[in-house]
């Protein structure tokens, strides 16, 4: 079968061009017949525009005089639009669910500016089409000179301080106790040719300007395209004021959206003048035009024009200093709001409380309808979705529904005017406390994909709920419960942010704070301290939590906290003290039962038994049981951790080859989570095993990656370990670099001492003892002491340079 005969094989642009040439038409001639612009025909043929909606497709078929088989092939190609492919390293731009109409001139101008300038802002009033223009422009700028295009939406941000967090999240960069997020983003973008699209900057404009300027100064190949109602006003910015649509594009947009609302709608001589009048009354603002067109299935064009005219006249009384386009936008939203039934209005207003949208499940809880003959939330959301008040995102595990930002602000004003802001905020916080409890349970019993999906869907709303409850004082105890319940968020995604919220919650503790909430706050704080490697804080908070949960007779809480306390004691080398705590934790966990906690406690016990007690068979058995539990739970991240533990166990037993196999598998799994600190930790163990097996070239390469990851993420302990590996490799290869290696070792000792870190007994300590013994034999104890003393005073840069030279 040839290319044309294969279903869907021929893309729309080339097929349109072939039919046009077969008909003997120029682009201008076809445009005239189809009542389109020449630029629109050209863009369709080149694949720069999405394929047309049904009405425009019908006009093209008629203009080309296609027969029925040709029409069928044409419509099939239109159903499979050609889209600009991003490089494999790029983050996919959001996909528009509707066609992009007009803007050929503006797109060309913006694209030229982005190629010539490093910071371009598309500015204009709400509803003018800034976001879609930016996305369409970005999609056409992906070429060989551009590594990637990344999109970050600031609309959900309630706090300007979260601008950097939003950008870091887009690149999947995580917090580090020693590396500010802005530095992490700088490091990640420093050598890459990236176009970064920052959307909806108006409510965070000062912080967005600060961050954009900092990134541009540090990243010479970075370009930034922003959208905002006002300029960022920072160095190097070029502001492009996006105009309204011209008359032809306005009419084309109206017809396109009207056909989507009513397939029987068509542009003809009898309504063309009225549609043109309506579009002019709407000032050519795309959002206003779309809203008007969405009503053609319930109102006549005459009624739409009449209602809009009345509303515009009313709102022009707001004041002489208000911009006309701002008046028009409010008029459009007011007019659209008036078309809603009362239950729809209440749903729309209450949706203002959500940050970044919500699932249907939460909407049903928060947006309760106080009407006798209740309207189901799904029916109301569907109606609002059809009328363009709510947008839908189907990418996650559940559909998410949200308001456009200008609509959200309008809805919030209505909610405040009706005196229901506080009640809705309380319902919202209560609903997201329930979501946090659901996440906590899912983490213990569900595969990673399930609980990670809940994290993505709730993070912005949890922040809003915490802000209302703790900062605004809406309900302090509810806020304390929520901060404590979000242990999974703080452990895996935002430990430093969690530390701040937990501190705020504990500062507000008083007689009204239940003992169970105090215990959970201590437990979650201990968990965060463990993530941040504060072993002293980890132990102290764990012990306080143990005491609280023992008084409460809470088996699950006590098991969790005893396990954490035992983990802290193992980290501090206090194995004898750790054992009874861990044994009690395991017995409690088995009695509940809580399988993830059982597995976690088994892993911790394995360290205490194997490293502290030398019973490697028992340690191996514990790890094997933990691995089986994690695999059955679908806990892929924990499987990777456990393989790492198993490698250590086998290395302790003298099976370095097997240890390397387990460590390599752990590294491969951890890379898929894109978590640099975890990858660096597992790679460090791999390096030890490679050195032990005398595979020095591989060990050197592995140590170099550990060093790069550790320095990029400010992991001081791992930086020290990597430098020790370089010294070991050089000496074991027999290179005459004894004094340089001794100085590097002195720096490593000093760094570990200053951080209070311990070398792992069966990994770094064995390697260290081996290297130090060699150096004592080669240099003598006194000379070695002098050289290590010199190394102890070196800077990190000097120590790294010395290690890389040996």
N, C-alpha and C positions, 0 to 999 in steps of 0.2 A: 504494500500500500504506500502511495507517495505521501509527501508531507501534508498536502492539503486534505488527503483522504483520511488521515489519522485524526480521530476525534480530539478537538482541542489543541491539535499540534500547532496550528498557525496562530500566532499572536495577533491581537486586534490591529495594531498600527500597520504592520506590513500588509495585512489583508485589506485594510481600508485603502492604502496607497495603490494596491494592484487593481481593485475595483474602480478607483478613480481614473487610473490610466487606461483601463479597458474601456471606460465610458468616454475617453477622449476629453477629460475635464482637467483644467488647472485647479490648483488649490483655491484660488479666488473664485473660479466659476462654481465649484462645489459649495463653497461657503455661501455664495449668494443663493443658490438653490435651496440649501438647507437652513437658511436664515441664521448662519453662524459667522464668526469672524474668521478671516484667513489664518490668523495666528492660532486660533483654536484647532482648525484642521491640521495645521503644521505640527502643533504640539501632540495631537492624538497620533499622527503617523510616526512621530519620533519616539513615542512612548513616554513623553514628559508629563502627560496628563493621564489620569485614570480614565478608563473607558466610560462612555456616557450612560446616563440613566435611560429608562425605557422610552420616554418621550423624545429625547434627542436621537436615540438610536432609530426610532421610527422615521424621523425627519431625514436622517442619512440614507436609510433604505429607500425611501421614496425618491430622494434626489438622485440616487444612483440607479434607479429603476431595476432593483434586484428582483429576480424571480424567487419562488418559494424555496427551492433548495439552497440558493445563495443566501436568502434571508436567514435560514436555519443555521448555516455555517457561520454567518456574520454574528448572529446572536450568541452562538456557542463561544466564539472567540471573545465577544464582549463579556461573557460570564467568567472568563479566565484572564483577567487583565494582566498586562505586563507591568512589572514594578521594578524600580531601580534596585539592583542587588547591592547590599552593603558588603564591605569586606568582612571576612570571617571574624576579624577581631572587633567588629563594631557591635554596639548595642542597637537592636532593632528600634527604629523610630515607631512611635505609636501609629497604628493603622487607622486611617479615617474611614468611617462607615458610609460616608456620602461622597459624591464627586466634588472636585474642586473646580469652580467655575470662574472664568475670567482671570484677571491679574497677570496676563502675559507680560505686560510692560513692567509692572512692579517687580515680578519675579526676576526678570532680567536685570533690573537695576540693583536689587538686593544682592543677587548672585555676584554681580560685578564688584559691589562694595565689599562683600565678604572675601573675595579673592584678593582685593587690594588692601584691605584694612584688617586689623586683628580684633577689633571690637566694634560690632555694629549692633545698634538697638533699634528694633522696629517699635515705634511708639504710636499711640493713638488711643481713642476712647474705647471703653468696653464694647464688645460686639462688633468691632470693625474688621476682625479677621486676622489679628496679629499672629496667633498661634498657628493656624492652618497655613498662613503664608510662610512662616518660618519653617514649618515641617516640610512643605512642598519645596522650598528653596534648598533646605538641607539634603533632601532626597536627590536633588539634581547635582549636588556638589560632591558626591562620593565618586572619587576617581583614584587613579594610581598614586597620585601625590598625597592622598588623604588616608591616613591609617584607619580612622574610625570617625563615626558621628555618634555622639551621646546626647541624650535628652533628659533634662531634669525639670520637673514641674514643682514650682515653689507654692502653688496655690494652697496645698494642705497645711502649710506651715503657719502656726499661730504665733511663733516666737522667732524673731529675726536671728537669734543665736543659733538656730538649727539650719541655717543656710549651708554651712560647711558640711554638716552631717548629711544633708540631703544629697550633696554632690558626692560625698564619700560613699554613700549607700549605692548610688548609681554604678560606681566602680567596684562595689563589694569590698571596700576597704573598711577595716575594723579599728576600734579604739585600742590604744596602747597606753599603759600608764605613763610612759616616758616620751611618747611621740604625739604632739598635737595633730588633730585630724587635718588641719590645713597643710602641715608639713608632709603628711602622708599623701595627700592629693598632689602636692607639688612634686614629690618624688615619683609618683606614679605617672605623671604627665610630662616630666622634664624633657624626655628625648623623643616624644611621640608627636606625630603630625595629627592633631585631633581638632575636630570642630565640635565645640560644646554648646549646645542649645539650652539656654536658661529661660524658662517660661514663667510668666506671671510674677515679675519682680517688683511690681508697684508697692506691695505692702511690706516688703523687706528691702527697699531700694538702697538704703545706706549700707547695710551689711553685704548685700549682693555686689555693690560697687567696690567695697573694700576687698572682698574675696576675689572678684574678677581681676582687679588691678594687681593683687599679690600673685595670682596665678600667671598672668601675662608677663610680669617682670621675671618670673622664675622659669617659665616654659617657653622658649623662643619659637617653637613650632606650633603653639596652641593658637587657635582662633575661637572667638566667642561671639555667638549670635544670641541676643536677648530680646525678650518681648516685655513691654512695660507700658503702663499708661503715662509714665513720665520718664525722662532720661535718667540714667544712672549718675551722670555728672562726674565721671572719673576720667583720668588721663587717657588720651588716645581714642575716646569714644566718638563714633560717627552715628548721629541720630537720623534715622529714616522715618519720616512721618507718613504713615500709611494712609492714603486717601480713601474716600468712599468709592464704591464701585461706580463705573460710568453707566449711562442709561442702558446700553446694550447688555452689559454684563449683569446689571440688576434684573432686567427682564428675564434673561436666560436663567439666572439663579432662581427667581420666583417660579418660573415654569417647571424647572427641574424638581424643586421641592414640592410644588403643588401636585405634580404627577405622582410623586411618591406617596402623598397623602390620599389622593383620589386618582386611580389609574385612568379614569375617564376624562380627566381634565386635559384641555389642549389649548394652545395659543392659536387664535384666529383673528380675523379682521374685526370681529365684533367686540372682542375684549382687550385687544392690544393696547388701545389708548388708555383704558381704565387701569390696566396693570402698570403701564408706564407712569401714570399719575400716582398710583399707590407707592411705587418704588421711589418716586421723587419725594413724596411726603415722608418716607422713611429715611430720607437723606442718603440712600444708597448704602446703608449699614447692613452687612450680611446677616447678622443675628436677627435684626428686626424684620428683614425680608423673609427669612426662614420661618419665623414665628407667624407672620401673616399668612404665608403660603400653607402652613400646617392646618389652617382653619377652613380651607376651601371646601372640606367635606361636610362642614356644619353651617357655614355662612356664605352668603352670596358675596361677590366682589364688592357690590355697592354697599352692603352692610359693613364689610370690613373697612372700607374707606370712610364711611360715616362715623363708625365708632372710633377709629383712629383719629380722625379730625377733631372730634369732640374732646378726646383725651388730650391731644396736643394743646389745644387752646386752653384747657384747664390748667395744665402743668406749666405753661409759660408764665403763670403768675408767681412762680417760685422766687423770682427776684431778678433784677436787671443784670447782676454780675454772673449769673449762671450761663455757661456755654450752651449754645443751641443744641449741639449734638448730645450733650449730657441730658438736656431736657427731653430730647427725643428718645434716648435710651430708657429713661425712667418711664416715659409715656408708654413705650412699647411693653415694658414689663408690667406696668399697672394695667394696661389694657388686657394683656394676656391673663393676668391674675384674675381680672373681673370675669373672664370667660369660664373660670373653673367653678365646679360645684363646691358647696361648703366642705364636704369631706375631703375633696382634693386640695382645697386651700389649706386645711389643717395639716394634712400630710406634708404638703410643700413647705409650710412654715416650720414644722418640727424637724424637717430634714436639715435645717440650717445648723443644727447642733453637731452634725457629723463632720469629722475631718477626714478628707480623702475617701468618703463614701462609707457604705455599710452593706452587709448582707441582708437578704430578705428576713432571715431569722431575727436579727437585731432590730430591724425596722418595725417588725410586728410588736416587739416589746416596747420600744421607745415611742413610736408614733401611734399611740392608742387613739382610737376614734370614739369620742364620747357622743355617739348617736345610738338611738334605740335599735334601728334595723342596721346593724353593723355592716360596713363595707370592708371586705377582706383587703389586707394590706397589699397583696399581690395585684388585685384588680386596680387599686388606686395607683400603685407604682406604674403599672402597665399603662394606665391612662396618662399619667404625667410623662412617661417615657414617650408615648406617641405624640404628645403635644410639645416635646422638646424642652420640658422643664427639668427632666432628670436624664442623665446619661448612664449608660450601662457598660460595664467592663466584664467580659466573659473569659479572661485569661487565667484567672485563679481557679481554685477548687470549687468555689461557689461564685455565681454572678454577684457583682458589686454595683451598687447604684449610688450615684452622687449628683450634686448640683454643680452647674457651672459657677464659677466664683462670683460673678456679678449677680447671679440669681441667689446664691447663698447669702450674700450680704443683704439683698432685698428681703429675702425670707426672714433673716435675723431681725431686721427692723420691724417687720410685721409681728413677729413673735414677741418682741419687746413691747411694742405698742399694745398688744393684747394681754400683757402681763403674765405670759406663760414661759418666759425664759428660764426662770429658776426651776420651775416644775419639770421642764423638759431636760434641763441640765442634770437634775437629780435622776430622772429616769435613764438618761444616757450613762451616767456614772455607774448606776446600779446594774444596768445591762452589761457594761464592760467589766465590772467585777465578776459577773457570772461568766463572761467570756474568758477572763483570766483563770477562773477556777476550772473551766473546761480545758484550757490549755495545760494546766498543771496535771490534770488527770490524763489527758492525751499523751503527754510526755512520758508518763509512767507506763502506759499500756499500748500505745499506738506506734506504727512505723514513723520514721523521720519525716516522710513526705506529708503526713497528716498534721503533725504539730507544727512543722515549719510553715505549712499553709495557713494555719491559724495566726501565726506570728505576722506574716505578710498582711493579713487582712485586718489586724487590730492595732498595729503599733501606733499610728497617728491618733487614733481615738483614745487609746490608753493615756497618751500624753495629755490630751484635752481633759480627760476625766481627772487625772492627777492634778492638773492645774486648777480646775474648779474646786476639787475637794480640799486640797492642801494649801495652795497658794491663796486662792480666793476665799478660803474658809467655808466652803459650801457644806462640807460634812467631813470633819477631820478623821473620825474613826473609819469611815468608808475609805478615805484616802490612804490611811495606814494599812488597812486590809489589802487594798489594791497594790500598794508598793511592795508589801510582803509577798503577795501572791504571784508577782511577776518574776519569780526566780529564774525561769527559763530565759526570759528576755535579757535579764541582767547578766546571766552566766554566759550566754552564747553570742549576744548581739551588742550590748551596750553596758559593759560593767561600770564604766566611769559615770555614765548618766544614772545608772542604778544606785551607785554609791551616794550620789547627790540626793536623789529622791528618798532613799532610805534614811539618810541623815535628817532630812526635813521631817520625815514621818516620826522619827524617834525623838526629835526635839519637841514635838507636839504631844508626846505621851503625857497622860495625866490619869486621874482617877477613872475617867470614862473609858480609857483604853483597856479592853479585856486582856486577861493574862494570856489567852491563846494568841492574840494578835501580837503582844509583846514577844512571845516565844517565836512566832513566825518571822517577825522583824529581825530578831537576833540570828535565827537560822539563815535567812536570806542574806543578811549582812556578812555572816561568816563565809557563805558561799562566794560572795563577791570578793571578800578578802583573799580567799584561796585563788581565785582567778587572777587577782592582781599581785599574787605572790607575797602578800604580807602575812607571813607565817605566824607571827606573834598575835596579830589581830584575829587571824583565822582561829587560833586555839582559844583565845579569851572569849570570843563571841560564841563559839561552839559550846564551851563549858557553861556559859550563862544560859544558853538555850536548853542544854541538857537539864539544868536545874529546874527551869520553868516547865518543861514538858513532863518531867518526872512528877512534879506536884500536880499537874493536870491529869496524870495517868493516861497520856496520849501515846499509844504504842508507835504509831507511824512517825509522829514528831520526834519521839525519843530515839527511834532507830535512825532517822536521818541525821540527827544531831550527834549521836554517838559515833556514827560513821565519819562525820566531818571532823569531830575531835580526834578520832583515831588517825585519820588521814594527816591531820596537822602534826600529831606526835611522830608518825612515821617520817614525815618530811624533815622533822627536827632530829631524827636519829634516835628517838626515845622509844625503841621498839617494845620493851617490856611493859611500859605504861600503855602503849597503844593496843596490845593484844586483848586485854579484858574488855575494853570498850568495843572493839571490832567484833568480838565474839558475841557480846550482848546485842549489838546492832544486827548481826546476821540472824540470831535466834528470833528477834522481834520481827525482822523482815520476812522470814520464812513463816512465821505464825500468822501474818496478816492475810494473805501473802502479797508482797509487792515485788514483782519479778525484776524490774529494772534496779530497784534498790538492793535486791539480793545480789545481782550481778556486780553492781558497783562495790558492794562490801566485800565480795569474794576477791575482786581485783586488789583492793586495799590490803586485805588479809594476805594475799599472795606476796605482796611486797614485804610485809612485816615478817612472814614466815620464811620466805626465801632469802631476802637480803639480811634481815635481822637475825633469823634463827638458823639459816643454812639448810632448811628442809626443802630442797628443791623439788622433790617428788610431790609433796603436799602443795607447794606453790603452783606447780604445773597443773595439778588436778583442779585447783580453784580457778585458775585462768581458763582452763578448758571448759569448765561448767559455765563460767561467765560468758565466754564466747558463744556457747550454744544458746544461752538465753537471749543474748543480743541479736543473734542471727534469726531466731524465731520471732522476735519482736519487730524485725525490720529496722533495728537501730544501727544504721550504717556507720554513723560517726563513732559510736561507742565500739563497734566492731574494729574500726581502725585503731582506736586507743588500746583495745585488748590485744590485738596483734602486736602492737608495740610492747606491751607488757610481756607477752609470750616470748618475743625475741630476747628480752632481757633475761627471762627465766632460762632459756636455752643457752644463752651466752654464759650465764653463771654455772651451768652444768657442763661447760666445755664444748658445746656444739655451736661453734661460731658460724659455720656454714648455714645451719638451720636458723640461727638467730638473724643472719643477714636476709634470708628468704622472707621471714616474717616482717622484718623492718621494711624491706623494699615494698612489700604488699601494703603495709600501713601507709607508707609515704604516698604511694599511688592513689590510695583511697582518699587521703587527706587533701591531696592536690585538687580533687574534684570538688571539694568544699571551698576552695580558694581562700584558705585561712593561713596566711603566711607564718604566724607564730607556731601553729601546730605542725606545719610542714617542716619548719626549721628544727623543732624539737625532735621529730622522728628522723630527720636527716642527720642530726648530730649522732644519734645511736648508730645509724648506718655507717657513719664515718669511723666510729670506734671499731666496729666489726671488720670493716675493710682494712684498717690499719693492722688489726690483730691477724688477719689472714694474709698480710704482706702484699695486698693489692694496692700498692702505693699510688699509682696514677689515678685510679678510681677514687681512692680516699682523698687525694689532693683536690680533685674536681668537686667532690661532695663537700669537703671542708670549705672550699671557696664559696659554694652556694649558701652554706650555713652562715658564713660571714656576711655575705651580701644581704640575706634576709634579716639577719640579726641586727645589723647596723641600720638598715632601712626602717625597721620597726622598733628601734631603740631597746633591743633585748640584750642587756648588758651581760647577763650570765652566759648566754649562748655565744656572744661575741668572744668572751674569755675562753670558752671551751674550744671554739674554732681555732683560736690562736695556739692553744695547747696542741691541737691536732697537727698544725703546721710544723711545730717544733718536733713532735714525735716522728712525723713522716721523714723529715730531713735527717734526724739522727739515725733512725732505723735503716735509712738508705745508705748510711755510711758517709754522709757528706761532712766535710771539715768545717762545721758551723757551730762549734760547741759553745763559744762565748755568746754568739747571737741568740742561740736557743735558750741559754741560761737567762739572758735578759728578758726574753719573751715569757719564760716561765715565771720570772719574778713579777712581771706585770700581771699575769694571770692570777697568781696568788693574792696580790694586793687587791685586784678588782673583786675577786670572790669574797675576800675578807670584808671589804667595804660594804658589800651588799648583803652579807650574812648568809650567802648561799653555800650549800654543801655539794661536793662532787658526789655523783651516784657511785656507791661503793663498788659495784661490779662493772662499771663502765669507765667514766672519767678518772676515778681514783686508781684503778688498776693501771690505766695508761700513764697516769701521772707518776705513780710509784716506779714504773718501769723506766720512764724517761729520766726521772731524778736519779735513780741508781746509776744509770749510764753516765750521767753528767758528773756524779761524784767520783766515779772511777776514772773518768777522763780528765777532770779538772782538779779534783781534790775538794774536800768539804769546805775548806776556808775560802778558796778562790770562787767556788760556786756560790757561797753566801754573799760575797762582795758583788758578784755579777747580778745575782737576783735582786740585791738591794738597789742596784742601779736601775734595773728594769722596773722596780716597784714605783719609781718616781717618774716614769715616762708617761707621756700623754697617750691617749688611745690611738691617735693618728700615727704617732711615732712607733708604737708597738705593732700596729697593723702593717706599716711599711716594712718593719724589720722582719715580721713573720712571712710576708710575701716574698722577701728576698732570699730567704734561706732554703 
